[in-house]
Amino acid sequence: MTTMAAATSRIASTVDLDAPGLRHGYLKLPHSTHDSAYGWIPIPVTVAVGGSGPSVLLVAGNHGDEYEGQIALMKFVRALDVAALQGRLIALTAANFPAVMAGRRVSPIDGGNLNRAFPGNASGTPTEMIAHYIESVLLPRCQYCLDLHSGGSSLEYVPHVHARQPDDEERRAMTLKLIAAFGAPYGGLVRPLQGEPRTLSAAAERLGVIYLNAELGGGGTISHELVTMAEAGVRRALAATGVLPAHPSTPPARTMRPFSVEGTANYVYCLEDGLFEPFVRLCDDVQPGQPAGALHFPDTPWRREEIVRFESAGMVLCRRFPGWARRGDCLYQLASLVT
């Protein structure tokens, strides 16, 4: 029986993924609808191959409402000089294209969250088919993957980069080298919440690909400062892999504060529906038992507010952005600074 991971993708590329040169085109995702019986969804792809060196997958738009990475990669592919390349770059500037065009975290077609869809399914929903193509076709060609995110509409992050904690020392050392090269204010290794196996980072881990995740802002807005940070970080990380030389206009990496995220105690969740009044800000240091904020209840305005508290010590790495919070929503994520 053919497994999902071994099945042949039904997505076709309009560009050659392996031939030398610089090419822009589309991944053709089959999608039959009432309006287009034999239609396909065009996922933009750029492939650049030149010289001898590693292959790197660059991803933005994994979530459609995370914008800084999308803009940074668009600017990067427009300025790419293939003559300076030593290896291969594959860039997906809008990986979950339906979600990107809708400005939403998930696809409006199937409700699919691409970063919870791996390893995907060659015969599944559009989002599952994208995940399957990335894991079965693109990642096996690559030694590195840079995945650009932000907090999207629901969260706001302290700008940082992180990666899963690799098992072997060689991959761990190279991962830490990329984290330092990217040059965000904070960076570190994390343990995925509940061992999450459905993310792009998990797919990279399964295939032995060195992976880096950048989280740059959020709140559904666009920051020019963070776009610039992403552009410079991508160039420095690519220089660290050897696929491109250091760009003369790229500033050197700033001093980075290392951190770790170890488990569920680093997260604060909402336990009732209500308006959340936050008491702390991004980058604040907090202690166990400290009030994180208060929940207020518009349907029973005479009811006393509920105080939400932190379970562990740490620095506030991200916060919920909208005022409304519902049971199960993440309100805060904490990072443990490494001294």
Stockholm file with secondary structure:
# STOCKHOLM 1.0

chainA/1-339         MTTMAAATSRIASTVDLDAPGLRHGYLKLPHSTHDSAYGWIPIPVTVAVGGSGPSVLLVAGNHGDEYEGQIALMKFVRALDVAALQGRLIALTAANFPAVMAGRRVSPIDGGNLNRAFPGNASGTPTEMIAHYIESVLLPRCQYCLDLHSGGSSLEYVPHVHARQPDDEERRAMTLKLIAAFGAPYGGLVRPLQGEPRTLSAAAERLGVIYLNAELGGGGTISHELVTMAEAGVRRALAATGVLPAHPSTPPARTMRPFSVEGTANYVYCLEDGLFEPFVRLCDDVQPGQPAGALHFPDTPWRREEIVRFESAGMVLCRRFPGWARRGDCLYQLASLVT
#=GR chainA/1-339 SS CCCTTTSCCSCEESSCSSSSEEEEEEEEEECCCSSCTTCEEEEEEEEEEESSCCEEEEECCSSTTCCHHHHHHHHHHHHCCGGGCSEEEEEETTSSHHHHHHTSSSCTTTCCCGGGCTTCCTTSCHHHHHHHHIIIIIGGGCSEEEEEECCTTTEEECSEEEEECCSSHHHHHHHHHHHHHHCCSEEEEECCGGGCCSSHHHHHHHTTCEEEEEECCBTTCCCHHHHHHHHHHHHHHHHHHTSSCCCTTSCCCCCCEEEEECSGGGEEECCSCEEEEECCCTTCEECTTCEEEEEECTTSTTSCCEEEECSSCEEEEEEECSSEECTTCEEEEEEEECC
#=GC SS_cons         CCCTTTSCCSCEESSCSSSSEEEEEEEEEECCCSSCTTCEEEEEEEEEEESSCCEEEEECCSSTTCCHHHHHHHHHHHHCCGGGCSEEEEEETTSSHHHHHHTSSSCTTTCCCGGGCTTCCTTSCHHHHHHHHIIIIIGGGCSEEEEEECCTTTEEECSEEEEECCSSHHHHHHHHHHHHHHCCSEEEEECCGGGCCSSHHHHHHHTTCEEEEEECCBTTCCCHHHHHHHHHHHHHHHHHHTSSCCCTTSCCCCCCEEEEECSGGGEEECCSCEEEEECCCTTCEECTTCEEEEEECTTSTTSCCEEEECSSCEEEEEEECSSEECTTCEEEEEEEECC
//
